Amino acid sequence: IFPEATWFKQAHALDFLKQWFMRQQQSMRIWSVGSGLGYEPYSISCCFSEVLHSFSLNALPTVEIIGSDVSTQALNFSKKAIYAQDSFEKSISWLRKRKFFQKCAGLSDGFYELKFPEKERVTFIEQDMLKNLHPLGFFDVIFCTQILPYFSKNLRYAVACRLSDRLNPGGYLFLGDVDIDFKALPDMQKVEIDRGFIYQKTVL
């Protein structure tokens, strides 16, 4: 069963992320692997906007969100951040839609564009997970919820290991509903969260 991309999918992980945001006092880097049409990285950006009121104006942290995919077509679509009405069905509340999206000028009715602050935080790049990842640097949180089901069981583990290598100490790796429980990920521990689990990089 392959995952369907929707807005604010894996709500329990996003709720966990919002709580994590509120504990931060410095810049953060987040990577959405296999970002497809951009739903996941933009949802993460919207979640950050939802907690900005928790920070004092002179201590606002920043967040850099990277969305990566191997499809040039998907990347070009994501960069525009323009979505049809049917992309919101059953996956986003009217309140979030009104807060984060605006009707597109010059297009037919039923198209909406993500607003500037949420769009600006996300950068899209072309990246093959099986190639060199070192130029990307290190991240505080990595989401990989869309592509693992497409890999064999052993390759899923190899990809998860490659991702864990790109995490800062104490960083989090979220793999969606794919549980890599047949082997222990090196230098990672499994953390139970509400309605799911997440992996955390060991702090040496």
Disulfide bonds with the S-S distance in Angstrom:
none
